Amino acid sequence: MYVGTLRLPVSRLILLAVTPIAIVRYCSSFRRPSFRFVLSDLLVPLTGLWMIVTVCLTEGPERGFVGAGVIALELVGTYFVCRTLLKQPGEALMLGRLVAVLLAVNAVLAIPDAVQKTYAIHAAVSAVTGFPVGDIQEMRNGYFRAAGVMEHPILLGTACSFGVLLSLQLHKGFRRVLLIGLQTMGLVLTVSSSPVLGLLIGLGCILYRRITPRDTFRWRWLFLAGTFGVAVMFAVLPSPLSSIVSHLTIDPQTGYYRLLEWTYAGQDMLLSPWIGIGLSDAWPRPEWMPSTIDSVWLRSAMSFGIPGSVLLACSVLATCSRRVDWPGAALSADDKRLGLTLSIILGLYVFEGFTVHLWGETWLLLGLFMGMRAHLGALASQPGHHGRPVRPRVRRGVAERLPAGSR
């Protein structure tokens, strides 16, 4: 439904109702001895505030509080809902398993698109509700690109790649095989190269973790190796970006078009680097060039300025500021696997964000995963070991006066 110019789907209605409760509970938790601050607790609301303020300056208060306010609500709201309403060990694990199942169902709903060569779910929902849904009719190399209930095929592929990682780490037996099979099918139906590359990177990180179980510096070595590889590539290849586009994309034309987006839109963004140019699509560009931007980082810099894009990236990474994958973490083995998987997924958000613009359900999933990871990081730093509470200390001289059964 609409309230003025504000569109309110079910997800936003829920967030409007639950977010104030989550924020109040978070503020009240300061006094608890078990409270652990995570750096993203500060950066996430700061990012949302920056979004609203910058758009108010560029396009006026109404556009700032309605347009940018919705974007901030979906990110900040989902983050704090998971950050505060998840309390006990194991609750995030249950939610992660549920998300994996729902992403598999999401993949199944993409089958009618591939069979009918049209966006069947979009058309059916539009016929029932009357809400206009754009018919994008994406084709690539002669194959129809399915979207299911998602807003775009590449967003379905991105969600399915995350679902494969969650199912691999959180489920077992036949259920794991079934979920991974369905999610892989959904990924194939989207005919998208970026989610496939992201999935391969995620699987490589999981394998790397399993073959280095005792190396506490494993991720530092991996980061250094990746940085060295990128540096060598840029030093040796005459045109490294063109080489990446031509060898790692299904359709190189889409990769070259993304490079043009950075060229033209980047120039316009640099005209107002601090606060951006707002949410409007009426930015200067050649007549043949559409207004869409296929990068969440470039789009964020255009809408909220370079500081807004940097704040968003720092917020995503800051959710992993408290480690979960270390021997003394007060988490079960399953919770540690979930924390590792969420760290990988959030890293893939940063990586794929250079070629994918996130909105709709994938934007909500970003806030969800960030809140879950921050929750697990806070739990891991609490006193205890592997989810078991520490036995309370007894002062010297008091133990002798306690009943024998309570010692």
URGIMO-V978254 format. One record per residue. RES is the residue in three letters. PSI is psi in radians with two decimals (NA if undefined). BURIAL is I if it has 24 or more other C-alpha atoms within 12 Angstrom, else O. D_CENTER is the distance of its C-alpha to the mean C-alpha in Angstrom with 1 decimal. Layout:
RES_PSI_BURIAL_D_CENTER ; RES_PSI_BURIAL_D_CENTER
//
This chain:
MET_2.92_O_26.3 ; TYR_2.49_O_26.9 ; VAL_1.69_O_28.0 ; GLY_-2.15_O_29.5 ; THR_0.04_O_26.9 ; LEU_2.09_O_24.0 ; ARG_2.27_O_22.5 ; LEU_1.52_O_21.6 ; PRO_3.09_O_20.0 ; VAL_-0.72_O_19.9 ; SER_-0.73_I_16.3 ; ARG_-0.62_I_17.4 ; LEU_-0.75_O_20.7 ; ILE_-0.77_O_19.3 ; LEU_-0.69_I_17.2 ; LEU_-0.59_I_20.3 ; ALA_-0.63_O_22.3 ; VAL_-0.53_I_20.2 ; THR_-0.82_I_18.5 ; PRO_-0.68_O_21.9 ; ILE_-0.75_O_22.8 ; ALA_-0.71_I_19.7 ; ILE_-0.71_I_20.5 ; VAL_-0.74_O_24.1 ; ARG_-0.63_O_23.5 ; TYR_-0.78_I_21.5 ; CYS_-0.64_O_24.3 ; SER_-0.31_O_26.9 ; SER_-0.11_O_25.4 ; PHE_-0.60_O_26.5 ; ARG_-0.14_O_29.9 ; ARG_2.42_O_29.0 ; PRO_-0.46_O_29.9 ; SER_-0.08_O_26.8 ; PHE_2.35_I_24.4 ; ARG_2.18_I_22.3 ; PHE_2.38_I_20.7 ; VAL_2.44_I_17.3 ; LEU_-0.58_I_16.9 ; SER_-0.36_I_13.7 ; ASP_-0.50_I_16.0 ; LEU_-0.75_I_17.8 ; LEU_-0.61_I_15.4 ; VAL_-0.92_I_13.0 ; PRO_-0.56_I_16.1 ; LEU_-0.68_I_17.7 ; THR_-0.80_I_15.0 ; GLY_-0.71_I_15.4 ; LEU_-0.71_I_19.2 ; TRP_-0.69_I_19.2 ; MET_-0.83_I_17.7 ; ILE_-0.78_I_20.4 ; VAL_-0.79_I_23.2 ; THR_-0.71_I_22.8 ; VAL_-0.58_I_22.8 ; CYS_-0.64_I_25.7 ; LEU_-0.58_I_27.5 ; THR_-0.58_I_27.0 ; GLU_0.07_I_27.3 ; GLY_2.82_O_28.8 ; PRO_-0.69_O_28.0 ; GLU_-0.80_O_27.5 ; ARG_-0.60_I_24.9 ; GLY_-0.82_I_23.2 ; PHE_-0.44_I_23.2 ; VAL_-1.02_I_22.5 ; GLY_-1.04_I_20.3 ; ALA_-0.53_I_18.3 ; GLY_-0.66_I_18.7 ; VAL_-0.74_I_16.8 ; ILE_-0.76_I_13.8 ; ALA_-0.70_I_14.1 ; LEU_-0.77_I_14.9 ; GLU_-0.55_I_11.8 ; LEU_-0.95_I_9.6 ; VAL_-0.71_I_12.4 ; GLY_-0.89_I_13.7 ; THR_-0.59_I_11.0 ; TYR_-0.91_I_10.5 ; PHE_-0.47_I_14.3 ; VAL_-0.83_I_15.0 ; CYS_-0.57_I_13.2 ; ARG_-0.62_I_14.5 ; THR_-0.62_I_18.1 ; LEU_-0.35_I_18.8 ; LEU_2.11_I_17.8 ; LYS_-0.91_I_20.9 ; GLN_2.69_I_22.6 ; PRO_2.42_I_21.8 ; GLY_-0.38_I_20.8 ; GLU_-0.72_I_19.2 ; ALA_-0.60_I_15.6 ; LEU_-0.74_I_16.9 ; MET_-0.72_O_18.2 ; LEU_-0.72_I_15.1 ; GLY_-0.72_I_13.2 ; ARG_-0.67_I_16.2 ; LEU_-0.74_O_16.3 ; VAL_-0.70_I_12.8 ; ALA_-0.73_I_14.0 ; VAL_-0.76_I_17.1 ; LEU_-0.61_I_15.8 ; LEU_-0.54_I_13.7 ; ALA_-0.73_I_17.1 ; VAL_-0.68_I_18.9 ; ASN_-0.69_I_16.7 ; ALA_-0.68_I_17.9 ; VAL_-0.65_I_21.4 ; LEU_-0.13_I_21.4 ; ALA_-0.19_I_21.0 ; ILE_-0.77_I_24.4 ; PRO_-0.57_I_26.6 ; ASP_-0.82_I_25.1 ; ALA_-0.60_I_26.2 ; VAL_-0.80_O_29.5 ; GLN_-0.11_O_30.5 ; LYS_0.64_I_29.0 ; THR_2.88_I_27.6 ; TYR_1.50_I_24.7 ; ALA_-0.78_I_26.5 ; ILE_-0.75_I_23.9 ; HIS_-0.82_I_23.5 ; ALA_-0.71_I_27.3 ; ALA_-0.77_O_28.0 ; VAL_-0.69_O_25.8 ; SER_-0.66_O_27.3 ; ALA_-0.61_O_30.8 ; VAL_-0.77_O_30.3 ; THR_-0.39_O_28.7 ; GLY_-0.03_O_30.2 ; PHE_2.19_O_26.9 ; PRO_2.26_O_26.9 ; VAL_2.14_O_24.2 ; GLY_2.32_O_24.3 ; ASP_1.72_O_25.6 ; ILE_-0.49_O_23.9 ; GLN_1.08_I_25.8 ; GLU_2.24_I_23.9 ; MET_2.56_I_26.0 ; ARG_2.12_O_25.7 ; ASN_0.62_O_28.6 ; GLY_0.00_O_30.3 ; TYR_2.42_O_27.5 ; PHE_2.35_I_26.0 ; ARG_1.97_I_22.2 ; ALA_2.65_I_21.1 ; ALA_-0.38_I_18.4 ; GLY_-2.26_I_19.2 ; VAL_-0.05_I_17.8 ; MET_2.90_I_14.9 ; GLU_-0.36_I_15.7 ; HIS_2.64_I_16.1 ; PRO_-0.70_I_16.6 ; ILE_-0.49_I_14.1 ; LEU_-0.63_I_11.3 ; LEU_-0.77_I_13.1 ; GLY_-0.71_I_13.3 ; THR_-0.80_I_9.7 ; ALA_-0.69_I_9.2 ; CYS_-0.65_I_12.5 ; SER_-0.67_I_11.7 ; PHE_-0.64_I_9.1 ; GLY_-0.65_I_11.9 ; VAL_-0.77_I_14.5 ; LEU_-0.75_I_13.1 ; LEU_-0.76_I_12.9 ; SER_-0.70_I_16.3 ; LEU_-0.65_I_17.8 ; GLN_-0.47_I_17.2 ; LEU_-0.37_I_17.8 ; HIS_2.87_I_20.4 ; LYS_2.83_O_23.9 ; GLY_-2.55_O_26.8 ; PHE_-0.62_O_27.2 ; ARG_-0.72_O_24.2 ; ARG_-0.77_I_21.9 ; VAL_-0.76_O_23.9 ; LEU_-0.83_I_23.7 ; LEU_-0.78_I_19.9 ; ILE_-0.69_I_19.3 ; GLY_-0.79_I_22.0 ; LEU_-0.74_I_20.7 ; GLN_-0.63_I_17.2 ; THR_-0.69_I_18.8 ; MET_-0.79_I_21.1 ; GLY_-0.67_I_18.5 ; LEU_-0.72_I_17.0 ; VAL_-0.69_I_20.6 ; LEU_-0.35_I_21.4 ; THR_-0.31_I_18.8 ; VAL_0.93_I_20.7 ; SER_2.31_I_17.8 ; SER_-0.60_I_18.0 ; SER_-0.82_I_14.7 ; PRO_-0.61_I_12.8 ; VAL_-0.79_I_16.0 ; LEU_-0.72_I_16.1 ; GLY_-0.71_I_12.6 ; LEU_-0.74_I_13.7 ; LEU_-0.69_O_16.9 ; ILE_-0.76_I_15.5 ; GLY_-0.77_I_13.5 ; LEU_-0.64_I_16.8 ; GLY_-0.68_O_18.8 ; CYS_-0.70_I_17.0 ; ILE_-0.74_I_17.8 ; LEU_-0.73_O_21.3 ; TYR_-0.70_O_21.8 ; ARG_-0.67_I_21.0 ; ARG_-0.50_O_23.5 ; ILE_-0.04_O_26.2 ; THR_1.05_O_26.0 ; PRO_-0.42_O_26.2 ; ARG_-0.01_O_28.4 ; ASP_1.86_O_27.2 ; THR_-0.24_O_25.5 ; PHE_0.38_O_24.9 ; ARG_-0.72_O_23.2 ; TRP_-0.50_O_20.0 ; ARG_-0.76_O_22.2 ; TRP_-0.71_O_24.3 ; LEU_-0.72_O_21.4 ; PHE_-0.75_O_20.1 ; LEU_-0.71_O_23.8 ; ALA_-0.74_O_24.4 ; GLY_-0.74_O_21.5 ; THR_-0.73_O_22.7 ; PHE_-0.73_O_26.2 ; GLY_-0.73_O_25.5 ; VAL_-0.71_O_23.9 ; ALA_-0.75_O_26.8 ; VAL_-0.72_O_29.3 ; MET_-0.78_O_27.9 ; PHE_-0.45_O_28.2 ; ALA_-0.56_O_31.6 ; VAL_-0.81_O_33.0 ; LEU_2.39_O_31.7 ; PRO_-0.56_O_33.3 ; SER_1.42_O_30.3 ; PRO_-0.71_O_27.2 ; LEU_-0.70_O_24.7 ; SER_-0.63_O_27.0 ; SER_-0.71_O_27.4 ; ILE_-0.78_I_23.7 ; VAL_-0.75_O_23.6 ; SER_-0.43_O_26.8 ; HIS_-0.36_O_26.0 ; LEU_0.27_I_22.3 ; THR_2.58_I_21.8 ; ILE_-0.75_I_23.4 ; ASP_1.76_O_24.8 ; PRO_-0.44_O_25.6 ; GLN_-0.68_O_26.4 ; THR_-0.60_I_22.9 ; GLY_-0.77_I_22.1 ; TYR_-0.60_I_25.2 ; TYR_-0.64_I_24.3 ; ARG_-0.61_I_21.0 ; LEU_-0.66_I_23.2 ; LEU_-0.61_I_25.4 ; GLU_-0.79_I_22.7 ; TRP_-0.57_I_22.1 ; THR_-0.93_O_25.9 ; TYR_-0.88_I_26.8 ; ALA_-0.55_I_23.8 ; GLY_-0.66_I_23.7 ; GLN_-0.74_O_27.3 ; ASP_-0.65_I_26.9 ; MET_-0.62_I_24.1 ; LEU_-0.22_O_26.4 ; LEU_-0.44_O_29.0 ; SER_1.25_I_27.0 ; PRO_-0.42_I_24.8 ; TRP_-0.75_I_24.6 ; ILE_-0.03_I_23.7 ; GLY_-2.95_I_22.8 ; ILE_0.16_I_24.5 ; GLY_-3.05_I_22.6 ; LEU_-0.10_I_20.8 ; SER_2.53_O_23.8 ; ASP_0.03_O_23.9 ; ALA_1.01_O_27.5 ; TRP_2.60_I_27.0 ; PRO_2.27_O_29.8 ; ARG_2.90_O_29.5 ; PRO_2.70_O_31.9 ; GLU_-0.54_O_33.0 ; TRP_-0.15_O_31.7 ; MET_2.16_O_28.1 ; PRO_2.92_O_25.7 ; SER_-0.19_O_23.7 ; THR_2.56_I_20.3 ; ILE_2.19_I_18.1 ; ASP_0.88_I_15.9 ; SER_2.16_I_13.7 ; VAL_-0.51_I_11.3 ; TRP_-0.71_I_13.0 ; LEU_-0.74_I_16.4 ; ARG_-0.67_I_15.9 ; SER_-0.70_I_14.7 ; ALA_-0.64_I_17.8 ; MET_-0.70_I_20.0 ; SER_-0.70_I_19.0 ; PHE_0.15_I_18.8 ; GLY_2.87_I_20.5 ; ILE_-0.70_I_19.7 ; PRO_-0.62_I_19.3 ; GLY_-0.73_I_16.6 ; SER_-0.71_I_14.6 ; VAL_-0.72_I_15.4 ; LEU_-0.72_I_14.6 ; LEU_-0.80_I_11.1 ; ALA_-0.74_I_10.7 ; CYS_-0.61_I_12.8 ; SER_-0.75_I_10.9 ; VAL_-0.82_I_7.8 ; LEU_-0.54_I_10.5 ; ALA_-0.37_I_12.8 ; THR_-0.34_I_11.0 ; CYS_0.29_I_12.5 ; SER_-0.42_I_15.8 ; ARG_2.16_I_17.6 ; ARG_2.57_I_18.2 ; VAL_-0.35_I_18.2 ; ASP_1.16_I_19.8 ; TRP_2.70_I_23.3 ; PRO_-0.61_O_26.5 ; GLY_0.08_O_27.1 ; ALA_2.37_I_23.8 ; ALA_0.99_I_24.7 ; LEU_2.68_I_22.5 ; SER_2.94_I_23.5 ; ALA_-0.64_I_22.9 ; ASP_-0.73_I_20.5 ; ASP_-0.63_I_18.4 ; LYS_-0.72_I_18.5 ; ARG_-0.70_I_17.3 ; LEU_-0.77_I_14.3 ; GLY_-0.73_I_13.6 ; LEU_-0.77_I_14.0 ; THR_-0.75_I_11.8 ; LEU_-0.66_I_8.8 ; SER_-0.74_I_9.9 ; ILE_-0.77_I_10.1 ; ILE_-0.75_I_6.8 ; LEU_-0.61_I_5.4 ; GLY_-0.66_I_8.5 ; LEU_-0.56_I_8.0 ; TYR_-0.77_I_5.3 ; VAL_-0.78_I_8.3 ; PHE_-0.93_I_10.7 ; GLU_-0.31_I_10.0 ; GLY_-0.28_I_9.5 ; PHE_-0.32_I_13.3 ; THR_-0.01_I_14.2 ; VAL_2.30_I_11.7 ; HIS_2.28_I_11.5 ; LEU_2.26_I_8.7 ; TRP_3.02_I_10.4 ; GLY_-2.29_I_11.6 ; GLU_-0.59_I_9.9 ; THR_-0.48_I_6.7 ; TRP_-0.72_I_6.6 ; LEU_-0.70_I_7.7 ; LEU_-0.59_I_5.4 ; LEU_-0.87_I_2.7 ; GLY_-0.64_I_6.3 ; LEU_-0.87_I_7.4 ; PHE_-0.65_I_5.8 ; MET_-0.77_I_6.8 ; GLY_-0.70_I_10.0 ; MET_-0.73_I_10.8 ; ARG_-0.71_I_10.6 ; ALA_-0.69_I_12.7 ; HIS_-0.79_I_15.0 ; LEU_-0.65_I_15.7 ; GLY_-0.69_I_16.4 ; ALA_-0.71_I_18.8 ; LEU_-0.71_I_20.4 ; ALA_-0.46_I_21.0 ; SER_-0.01_I_22.9 ; GLN_2.78_I_25.2 ; PRO_2.46_O_28.7 ; GLY_3.09_O_29.2 ; HIS_2.10_O_28.7 ; HIS_0.69_I_26.7 ; GLY_-0.04_I_26.2 ; ARG_2.35_O_29.9 ; PRO_2.60_O_31.2 ; VAL_2.43_O_33.6 ; ARG_2.23_O_37.3 ; PRO_2.49_O_38.5 ; ARG_2.57_O_40.9 ; VAL_2.25_O_44.6 ; ARG_2.62_O_46.8 ; ARG_2.30_O_49.9 ; GLY_-0.28_O_52.8 ; VAL_-0.57_O_50.9 ; ALA_-0.58_O_50.2 ; GLU_-0.43_O_53.9 ; ARG_-0.08_O_54.2 ; LEU_2.64_O_51.4 ; PRO_2.65_O_52.4 ; ALA_-0.63_O_52.3 ; GLY_-0.24_O_49.6 ; SER_-0.06_O_47.1 ; ARG_NA_O_47.3
//
